Amino acid sequence: MPLQRIVRVCLEHPTSVVCVAGVETLVDIYGSVPEGTETFEVYGTPGVDIYISPDMERGRERADTRRWHFDASLEIIVVMNSPSNDLNDSHVQISYHSSREPLPLAYAVLYLTCVDVSLDCDLNCEGRQDGNFVDKRQWVWGPRGYGAILLVNCDRDDLSCGVQDNDDQHVRCLQDLEDMSVMVLRTQGPAALFDDHKLVLHTSSYDAERAQVFHVCGPEDTCDAYRHVLGHDKVSYEVPRFHGDEERFFVEGLSFPDAGFTGLISFHVTLLDDSNEAFSASPIFTDTVVFRVAPWIMTPSTLLPLEVYVCRVRNNTCFVDAVAELARKAGCKLTICPQDENRNDRWIQDEMELGYIQAPHKTLPVVFDSPRNGELQDFPYKRILGPDFGYVTREPRDRSVSGLDSFGNLEVSPPVVANGKEYPLGRILIGGNLPGSSGRRVTQVVRDFLHAQKVQPPVELFVDWLAVGHVDEFLSFVPAPNGKGFRMLLASPGACFKLFQEKRKCGHGRALLFQGVVDNEQVKTVSINQVLSNEGLISYNKFVQVQGLWCTCGLPSYPVIAQETVNMLVLGKYLGIPKPFGPIIDGRCCLEEKVRSLLEPLGLHCTFIDDFTPYHMLHGEVHCGTNVRRKPFSFKWWNMVP
């Protein structure tokens, strides 16, 4: 409810006031009172509601029900709900009485001009029966919540423009408007009122750095019609009346939620009385709307794949062909980054993470560019950023990054419940060091960004014991026909050793690993017996097994499958798994057979891809060398409670 305005009446001459429809005006009758006044009466013309409020406990009564004893504690409240047709076309009359006089001692008259002023936007009130009674100044999470939403306009709809749309103060093409939210200023009242009153749209300097506004000042089918009026160094704008009762504005976000920015942005319109040349304009009424900037959302590997990315380098032709075939089976678009662009940097998973932003009117894919800045550093900005594909990045000021800042170390779970709390968009998983240790961690600016999005609260896992140190080295998620809809796969050296022990008991101790590795003289075959007799290898893998289990102990209760290799490409029911080159027994790789026995009963199709020389020998696997854009969640982020 807007603050009440106080108006003082006098006996010498009528008072005129402008009021706003639906907003209470307090009438002060006590500054000029005839001597001997004992009671008073208050009446208004049709359309003027007048109430007397004796005190807080008794509430209020209609003023025209009786004559009132004069008491300085009484409040007179005037409300008009419909705008005036002419200036001063309504009035309130107060008559002062004494028991010793048959006629009123005096009269005071208050002339009223009512104007309706409203700053409106889509408050996203789906499912609310009381959608017309929500407070525009609040933003409420949850299925019965409400509030306006802004997208960060971080794509580039006009390819001839050298910057992203949120770095530009012009509307370059009409498609750009689809990424913005509409805000409407509605005014109704006598046109003559605005001869000496004005409307000012304004925001804080803080919010002006995080959102900007364009006013429609002409035919909406031309870009020149959209005037930049708020944002950056512009914090206020006197609104001309181009279209009479309704002025349209388009609003876009400039910044994502981050450290020091909750994502909430306020815009205000204030009606100012500018009738007195001797004084500055005085505010009569302010209406406010609050927007929340939509968060960047990651997509887990269990969501439907839409597009697969892979780099072509000098020695991975067979790998690219295998990924292309898998994408074809899954019905995905395939994008290949050529060698002249990647300069032999094949780790496209490490370079970027693909997610999206969403408002009720638009969903926009957005690539999050990692701060690793290898030879692929230009690919997300130059090749992915474009019409309806946004871009965001975070880099530390001192540019100090570690291997943990590659985005193979950034994953997200499917929707889960943990400790009784629902996470309908899953939880982000990032790798770090032991609590209190001085090991590697993801750079602060990336962690701040991820935490500020709120809807996928991150969990930091201990990965600093790994040589590369990425979450995708030891866990992944696959779709599954169970109650949760997925299974979590954990890398398990113990499961591998157990399998080898079983095969040795069955007389296959001489079966060789790494047979069939192509064009790699560095790799020598080794038998099951040799593996199981290597005490150093066994000791190290026991350490790895313990660390792997310990680092996931902070995760929610996921359904787990422990298997030998998890760094895979998940395209719906089609899995691209690193070819393990395990011992060949009865004409088949026993490791492949074990993996099939775990995953195929879930309705999944396993394809083993030879990535040994171009990826495995460089400390990466199939997942590290690919990336996937996926269909957004069907669940809308604003319906959750962070």
N, C-alpha and C positions, 0 to 999 in steps of 0.2 A: 504494500500500500504506500503510495507517495506521501511525503510529508504534507501535513495540513498547512494551508496558507492562512494568515491572520489579516483581516481587513477591519479597519476602524471607521465607524460612521460618526457623523456629526450632525448637529441640529441646524446649522447655518445654511447648509447647501447639500444637495444630493451628492452621493459618492458613487463613482463608477468603478467597476472592477471587471477584469477578465478572469473567468474561471474555466477549468478544463473538465470536460465531461467525465463524470464518475469520480471526480476528486473532491474531497470535502474542503469547504472554506469555512473557517471560524470567523464569526462576526463579533467584534468587540464593541459593545454598546456602552461601556462604562467610562469612557474618556470624556463624554459630553452628556450629562444627565440633568434634566430639569430639577430644580430644587423642589423637594416635597414628593418625589416619585416613590410610590409604594409598590406598584405593580406595572407590568407591561404586557402588550400583546404583539405577536409577530404573524404577519401574513405574507404570502407570496403569490405571484401570478402563476397560472397553470404551467406545469413543467418544472417548477422550482419546489424541491422537497426541503422542508425546514424541520429540524429536530432540536429539542432541548435536552441537554445532558445534565441532570442535577448533580450527579456524582458517579464515581466509578462503579459503585455497587448496584445502583438502581438502573444503570444503562441509560437509554435515551427514549424520549417520547416525541410524537409529532407535536410541533409547536402550536398548531391551530386548534388543539383540543380544548384549551382553556386559557384564562388569564394567569400570568405567572407572577409570584411575589418577587420583588426585586432583590436579588442576592448576587453578590459579586462572584460567588462560586459557580453560578450557572454558565454553561457554554451553549451558544447558539451555533448550530451547524447547518450550513446550506450546501445542497448538492443539486446539480443539474446533470441529467443523463443524455440530453440531446443537444446538438449544437444549435446556436442561434441562426436565424435567417438575416437579421440586421443587428447593427450595433445597439446595445442598450435596450433590447426588445423585451427584457424581463426585469422584474424588480422585486425587492423585499421591502416591506414597510414595517417599521417598529413604532408603536404608539405607547407613550408613557402616561401613567394614570396615578391619580391620588384619590383617596376615598372622600376627600373634602371638595372635589371638583367634579361636576357631571360630565364635562368634556375632557378629552385628552390634554395633558399639559403641553405636549409637543409631539412632533413626528420626526423620524429619521428615515431617509429613503436610500436604498442601495440599488443602483442599476447594474444589471448583470449582462455580460456578453459571454456566451459559452462557445468554446472551441474544442473540438475533439482532436487530440494529437496522440499518435501511436507509432512507435517504431517496432515493426513486426518482422518475424522471420519464421522459418520452419522449425517449430519446437519439438518435432519428432515425438508426438504424443500417441503413437500407436498403442492401442490397448487400454488407453485411459478414458474413462467415461467423463472425466471432468477436465478435458483438454483445454477448455476455454478459461479455466480458472487457475492455471499454473503461473508461478512467479517467474517472469522472464529474466529476473536478476539472479536466479539460481540455476545451477546445473546439477541434475540428480541422476545418479547411476541406477541401473537395475531394470528389471522387466516392466516396472511401473514408473520408471523415471522419465525424465524429459530434459530437453535442452537442445539448443542449436549447435550444429557441427560445422567446422571448417576443415577443408583439405589444404595441406601445404601444396601450393601449385608448383610442384617441383619437376614437371615435365617440360618439354619444349615443343609446343604445338606448331610454331612457325620455324621451320628448319633453317630459314635464312637469317634468323636471329642468333647472335653469338652467345647468348646466355640463357639460363633457365627462366621460365616464366616468372618465378618468384623473385628473380633478380632484376626484373624489368618493371618500369612504371608506365607501361603502355599496353593496351590490348592490341596485339599484332594480328590476330585472326579471331573470327567469331567462335571457332572451336574452343578457344581458350576459356570462354565464358562457362562452358560445361563443367569446368573444374572448380568453379566458384559457387558460393552460396548467395542466395538472393536476400536482400534486406529491403523492406518497403517502409517509407515514411508516409503515413496517411494523415491528412489534415482536413477537417470540415469546420466551416464557420464563415462569417462574413468576409468577403475579399477585402473590404476596407480596413479590417483589423490589421492587415499586414502592411498598411501604410506606416505605422509606427510601432509595429512588433516584428520580430524576426525569429527564425528557427536556425539553430546552430547545431550541426552534427560534430561530435568531438569524442576524443579518447585520450588516454594518458600517453606521455612520451614513451613509457615502457611498452605499452601495447602497440604503439605506432611502429615500433621496431619489429613486431612479430605478426602484423597483419596489415593489409592495405585495402582501400575501398575505392571503387570507381562509380561515378554518378552517371546515369543515363541522361544525356543532355540533348539528344536528338533521335532520329530514326534508329531503331535498334538493329537494323540490318547493315550498319556501317560501323567500322572500327573507330572512326573519328568521333562517334557519339559518346564514347566512354571516357569521361574526364577523371583523371587521378586526383582524388580530393583528400584522402587520409592515408597515412602510412609514411614511414621513414621520418622526414622532418616536418610533416604536416600533421598537426594534432587537432585542428578545428577547421570548420568549413561552414560558412553561411549559405544556407540552402536556398537557391532561387526557385521560384515556383514555375518550372517549365511546363508541367503537365497538370496544373490545377491541384486537385485533391490528393494526388498520389505521385510520389517520386521514388524511382527504383534505383537501387544500388547493388553492385556486385562486390562480394567480399572474398578475399583469398588469404590463406595463411602464408606467412613467410618463413616461419621457423617451427620445427618440431618441438614437442615437450623435451626438456633437458634439465640439467642441473640449474636450479634457480628459476625455472619456468614450468609452472604446473600444467600449462596448456590452456588456461582460461584467459579469455580476452573479452573486454567490455567495450561496448559502444553506447553513446548517449546522444539524445537529442534534447535540447533545452529551448523552451519558448521564452524569449526575452522581451521585456517591455522597454522600448527605446523612445518613448514619447516625450521624455523630459530632456531637453537639450542641455540643461545645466548639470546633469548627472549621467554617469555611465549606465548602460542598459542593466536592468535588474531582472533576475530570473523569476519566472512565474511557475514553471513546471519542468520537470526532467523525466524522460522515459528512458529506460535502460534495457539492453539485451546483452546476454552473455553467451559467447560461443566457446566450445571446447575444440581445440585442434585435434584432429583424428590422429591416433598413434600409428606408428609403423608396426606392422604385424608380420611375424615370420610364419612360414607354412611348413609343417612337419612332412616327413617323407611318406606318410600314410595318405596324404591328400592326392587327388587326381593330378597326374602330370599333364602339362600343356606344352612345354617347350624344353628341349634338352640342349645344353651348351657343351662344346668340347673344343679343344685346341688341336690343330694339325701341326705337328712338329716333324723333325727330320726322320724320326725312327718309329713313328706310331701309326703307320697307315693301317695295319691290321686291327689295331685297337679302335681307331676311328670308324672303320667299317663295321666292327662288331657293335659299337654303340649305336651307329646309324640303323642297323638291323633291329636292334632292341627297341629303338624309338619308333621304328615303323610298326612293329608288332603292337606297341602300346598306343599307337595312333597319335604320336607327338610330333610337333614341329621340331626340326633339327637345325641348330645354328652352329656353324663351324667357324672358329676364329683362325684365319690363315696364318702361316708362319711369318709373313712379312709384318703382321700386326703384333703377334705374340713374342716374336724374337726368341723363340724356343722356350718361353715360359709356359709350361703345360698345366700349371696348378690353378686351374680356373675356379675350383671350389674355394681355394684360399683367397682369391682376389675379391670375391663378392658374395653377398647373400641376397637372395631374391625374396621379396615379400610384397606387401600391398598396404594401401590406405583406403579407408572406406567412409563414405557419408551416405545418408539415405538416397541421395540423387546420383551418386557416382562411386565406382570402385576403380582404383588406379594402381597398377603394378608399380612398385618402386624398388630399384636396386640400391642396396646398401654397399658402398664401395669400402673395402677394408683399408686400413692405413699401412698395409705391408709394402705397397708401392714397388712391386717387382716390374719385370718387363711388360706385364699385362696391365699396368696401372692406367693406361689410357682407354682400355677396352670398354669399361662400364660407361664412361662419360661420352666417348666418341661413337660407340656402336649401339649401346642400349638406350641411353637417354634419347628421347624423341617424342613425337606425338603420342599422348596417352601412355607414356612410360617414364616414370619419375626417377629421380636420382638424389641420393643423400650420402654424405660421408662425414666422418669424424677423424681428425688428425690431431695429435698432441702438438702444442706450440713448439716444443723443442724437437719434434719429429723423432723422439726416441721410442722405438717400438721393438718388440721381441717376436720370436716365432709364434708366441701365443696370440698375437694380434692378427694372424691369418685366420680366415673364417672357416677353415676346416675345424677350428676350435670353437665354432658357434653353431649350435644345433638347437632344435626345439622339440619337445615331446608332443605327442598327441594329447587331446583333452584327458585330464586326470582328476582324481579326488585325492587329496592328501590331508591327513589329520582332520577329516570332516569338512574341509573346504574344497569347493569346486573350482577348477581351473578350466573353463570351457574352451579356451584357446591354447591350452598346454602351458608349459613353462620352458623358458629359454635355458639352455645348458651351456655354460662356458667353463673352460678349463683354467685352473689357477694353481697356486701352491698351497702348502700346508698352512693352516691358520697360525699366524705369528711368525712364520718363516720369512726369509728374505729372498725367496726364489722368484721365478718369473710370474707375472700376472698380466692379464689383459690391461691395456692402457686405460687410465682413468676416464678419459673422455668417452671411450666406447662403453665402459661400464655405466657411466652416468647416463648416457643416452638410452641404453637398454632398460635400466631401472625406471627412468622417467616415463616410459611408455605405459607402465602400470598394468597392462592387460595380460602380460606373460611374464610375471615376476621371475627374474633369473635365479638359477641355482648354480653356485660355483663348485666345480668338482676338482679334486686333486689330480693333476696330470703332469706335474713338473718332474715326475720320475721317468716319464717317457722321453726318448731322444728328441723327437719332434714336438710332442706335447700338445696333441689335438684330441678333442673329445671324440671325433669320428674314427679315431684309431681303435677304440675298444667298445663302442656301442652304436647301435642304429635301431630303427623301428621299421617294422613291416606290418602291412594290414593283415588282419586275421579274423576269422568268423567266430569271435568269442564275445562275451558281454562288453568288454572294453573296446573291441574293434581293432586291436593291434597286439603285437608281441614286441618286447624289447630284446634285441640280440646283444649279448655280451661276449666279447672275445675271451676265450678260456684256454690257456695253455694246458691246464689240467685235463680238460676234456680230450685234447689231442693226445697227451701222454697216455691217458687211459685207453684210448682207441688203439694206440700202438702196442700197448701191453697185451691187449686182447688179440691182436693180429699175431704177435710173437708166440703167444700160447697156442695159437692154431697152426704154427709152423711156418709163418711168413716173415721171420726175423730178417731174412736176407733181401726182402723186397726193398727197392731203392726209391729214394726221394729225388726229385729234380730231373728225372728222365724226361727227355723231350723238350727241355728248355732250348730255345732256338737262338743261335748266334750270340752265345754268351760264354766265352772261354773262362770267365771268372768263376763260374758255378760248377762245382764238382758234385757228383752223385754221392749219396750217403745212405746207408741201410738203416732199417728200423733198429737192428741190434746196436749199431754205432750210436744212434741217437740216444737209446735207453742206457747206454753205458757211459755217456759223457756226463760226468758228475757236475762239471762247471755249468753245462747247459741246463741240466735239471735244476740245479740250485738257483740259477738266474730266473728260470721260468716259474719256480715256486714263488720267488719274490714278486714277479710280475703278476701272478695269480692273486696274491694277497693284496697288492696295491690296487689291482683292478676292482676287487670286491670292496676294498675299503673306500675307494673314491666314489663308489656309487651308493654308499650306505645312506647318504643324505637324500636320495631320490625317493619319490613316492613309491608305493607298492606296485611296481609294474610287473606284469606277467613276463617271465624271463625265459629265454632259450639260450643256454651257453653253447657256443660253437667256436670253430677254429678261426674263421675270418668273417668280419662284419663290415669292413669298409667297402660297401657295395653301392650300386646304383639301383634305386627302387623306383620302378615305373608302374604303379598299380600292382597287378599280379605278376609282372615280369621283373625278375631280379637279374642284374648284371653283377656277377660275383667274381672276385679275382681268382684266376685258375691257380690252385694250390700246388700243383705238381707233386702230389703225394704218392705214396707207394702204389704201384700197379699190382692189384691182386685179382686173379681171375679175369684179367683183361680190363679192369676198371680201376680208376683212382679211388682208393678207399676213403680219402678225405671228401671227395666230391659225393660219394655215395652216402656218407654220414650226413653231410649237409642236406642232401636231397631228402633223406629220411626224416629230417627235422622240419623242413619247410614245405615240402610238397603236400603233406597231409593238410596244410592250411589253404590249399588251393593256389599255391604260388608256383611259378615256373622258373626254374633255375637255369641260367646261361652262364657258363664259366668262361670268362674273357682273359686271354693271355695278356697280362700287363707287366710281366716279369721284368723284362729289360727296360722298357721305356718309363716304368713307374716304380715297381717294387724295388729295383736296384738303386733308385734315387729316394728311397724312404717314403713312398706313397703308394696308393692303390687306386682302384677304379673310382671310388667316391671322390678322392682328391683330384682326379683328372676330369671330372664332369660337374655340371651344375644343372639345376632344374627349376623352371618356373612352374608353379602349381596353382590349381584352382583355389580361390579363397575359401575360408570356412563358410559354411552356411549360417553359422551362429554370428549374430551381429554384436560387435564388441561393446556397444553402449548398453546392452542388456545384462552385462555382468556387473558384479559388485567387487571392485578390486580389494 
